[in-house]
């Protein structure tokens, strides 16, 4: 029991140290676009926001969830943007409107999040055979047949805070036309993202 | 430029003194000290990472505020006109203008630092966690003031004033308070991205004063200035002044013992 009491302050210190990671950088900062005010402005600060019009309906990140994840598993790397798809607001939304847009890359194999820096100034033709696009809505997974479109990683930056590397900021744009389940044509326009990928949202297994 | 400015000020003082010495109008020497508090626009800086106010959902705010005050001391001569109902004064003063940017989240749980982007190239960006940015700028100025004394010379008296000053930068220094003290060696690097102070500024004010003491005896003066305005030539300054208020304390020394009636 005495040992436990002795260890207690150490445990508290460890927990505090773990929490003192750059939590502020994980927050979403929604700066509205000057013209398309439903969408976040294009930025390169790692504001953890994204937005696009999915068949004219705003599809944007929200502040309650992790807006972006990079998942390397099963021979592919997926860049997942998770938010909600509805006319309306950044802060108030119906959980039934939650949706994810996932870009799959079959020839990109990052081992750690710092490898994402190789995406800097990279344009991906979404009609190519080395990538795919999926949408998750109402827990259903829809594969998209891309008719045309691109995903552009305009900038990838190693972000140092007080001289310590904390994450990689990915900023870019996307736009495409596709068939949902080979049936309904949709368009995704004016897409933009500015997200930080670090230890907590990069996965490899 | 600065030397010429100081010489001009000194010449004004000498001329004023010599004029005073030649007639029988009331002449006064003021030793002044004061401070002006100026409100500023909310800072929107390209080098500061924005933040969103969690309690005002419809607004995007930077959670940071600017502060500006100008403290000064100096000497002035006043020359009374129109049966001592008007006073015209001029002199020289030394100003220290302090401007700062810091967090103001006293009522929220967000931290008291903000991120300053002080270096960036194609694939690397560096932020520093900063608690405060302070800029101290010293100016030499020439104040010019007009006072209206509508009442008789009671020992305690109220009067009105209007004035302005033109001030020239002598030196300045920008300091940062980092959240992590190990960043202190990089202070000069980070400070180099902060805007430089204006090379000069002009200020204008209206006010009311309280004179204590007989006119022919040494006494004190307390003045309140409202509003106080500051104009700078540069738009891209560290803080953007709006308007403010000021207080001034003066020791009044009459230079002649008799008043012209």
Interface residues (C-beta under 8 A of the other chain):
Chain A: X24 X25 X27 X28 X29 X30 X31 X32 X45 X47 X89 X91 X117 X120 X121 X155 X156 X157 X158 X159 X160 X161 X162 X163 X169
Chain B: X49 X50 X51 X52 X57 X60 X110 X111 X115 X117 X120 X122 X123 X124 X125 X126 X127 X128 X129 X178 X179 X180 X182 X183 X186
